[in-house]
Amino acid sequence: GKQKRPLQDTETMVEKDEERAAVKAQAQENIAAIEKIHEQSAGRYGSRVTAHSHIKGLGLISSSGVAAPSASGLVGQLAAREAAGLALELIRTRKMAGRGMLFV
């Protein structure tokens, strides 16, 4: 039949749930503080309108990772786009999470 978990495992699960709840509460407090700061700064400086574009990708040929000369709103910089594609692949496979990167 169905085996019961030892009491120690249940206590560990409860502790983890309590830790998750505490982290979630702290995150909500942080978000509220950031929103408050944002509201204050928006009132001081007014709203800003800037020109921007929406780049849809790196313009890479998906099967090989080679950059197309002009694709996805990007033109040129083939080697840089291929390097960015490599970095993106490392991030997606969780081999480079939580690290900064500087493209020069």
HELIX and SHEET records of a PDB file:
HELIX    1   1 LEU A    7  TYR A   45  1                                  39    
HELIX    2   2 LEU A   78  ARG A   92  1                                  15    
SHEET    1   A 2 LEU A  60  ILE A  61  0                                        
SHEET    2   A 2 VAL A  66  ALA A  67 -1                                        
SHEET    1   B 2 SER A  70  ALA A  71  0                                        
SHEET    2   B 2 LEU A  74  VAL A  75 -1                                        
END                                                                             
